Amino acid sequence: MESPHPAAKAEFVSYGIQDMELKVTTDANNLLFFSETYYPEGWKAYLDGKEIPIYRVNYLFRAVVVPGGIHRLEMKFEPSGFSLGKNLSLLANVIVIGGLGYFGLDRWLKRRREGRGGEKER
């Protein structure tokens, strides 16, 4: 097994649960291996802003091919249903909060009218 090329270097710029960014420097095509679980439903890789494929390696892990040069690699967890779920949840919250506000305001106005009516009769 060959050791990594001495001119190849990958530095983490940022690392989070749902995303990571690396600065990758290499003089030829290289396979960049991540000891992170391969999960095709949601993970996307971007090399210099352009989406690239993620490969399953050693059955469990993921890797990307990086061409020679200095590149910015981003890996993001962007499941397809997440955006829809987020927007539906936001809409439901707006409806519930709006409904509570409407009925609360309506009740407050009724009490206020009833209170004024009682004062006029005295």
N, C-alpha and C positions, 0 to 999 in steps of 0.2 A: 504494500500500500504506500502510495506516495504521500509525502508530507506536504502541507500547504506551501504554496509558492511564497518565498520571502517578500516579494513585492506586493502581494495581496494583503489588504488590510480592511477591516470593517470596524467602525467605531459607532457606538450607540450615541445618538444625539438626544433621544428621549425614549423612554420605555414605560408603557402603561399596560393596564389589563386589556384594553381594547385597541391599542395601537402602539406602534413602535416606529422610530425613524433612525436610519443609519446613514453614515457617510462611508461609502465603499470605494476603495481605490485598488485597481488591479490592472495588470498590463495585458491580460488576455481573458477569454471567456472562462468563467469559473462558476462552480456550483456553490452557492452560499447555503449552508446547512443550518437549520434552527432546531434545537432540541425542544421544540414546542409541538404539541399535538396537532396532527394534520386534521383539519376540520373544514371540508370544502364548502359547507353551507354558511357563508358569511365572510370568511377571510378573503381579502383582496390585497394584491401587491401592486405597488406603483413604483416604477423606476423613472426618475426625473419627470414625474407627473403622468406618465403613460402606463396604463394597466398592463401587467405581465402575468403569465400563468404561474401558479404555485404547484409544485410537484410533490407527490407523496414519496418519501424516501424511507428506507429501512422499515417499511410497513406502517410505522406509527408517526413519523415526524414529517416536517415540511422543509422545502428548499426552493430556491429560485436561481435562475441562471443570470449572472451579471456579466455583461461584456466588458472588455478592456476600457479603462478610463477612470475618471472620478465621477461618481454618481451619488444621487440621493435616493435611497430606497425607503419607501413607507409601506408598512403592513397595517391594515385597518380591519377591524371586525365590523362589517356592514351587512347584517342579515337582511334579505329582501323584505321580509315582513315587518321589520322593526319600524320603518318609516310609517307604514300604514297603521300599525298599532299605536305609535306615538301620536299620530294625528287624530285617530279615533278617540284615544284617551283624552287628549286636549279638548276635543269637541264635546265629549261627555261631561268633562269638568265645567266647561263654559255653560252648558245647558243646566246642570245641577246648580251651580252658583247663581246663574241668572234666575232660575226658578225660585230658589230660596230668597233671593233679593226681591223678586217681584211679589211673592206671597207675603214676605215680611213687611214690605212697604205698603201693600194693600191692607194688611191687618193693622198696621200703625195708623194709616189714614182713617180707617173705619173707627178705631178707638178715639182718634182725635176729633172726628165729626160727632161721635156720640158724646164726648166730653163737652163740646161746645153746645150741643143741643140741650144738655142737662143744665148748663149755666144760664141759658136764656129763659128757661122755665121758672127759675127761682125768682 
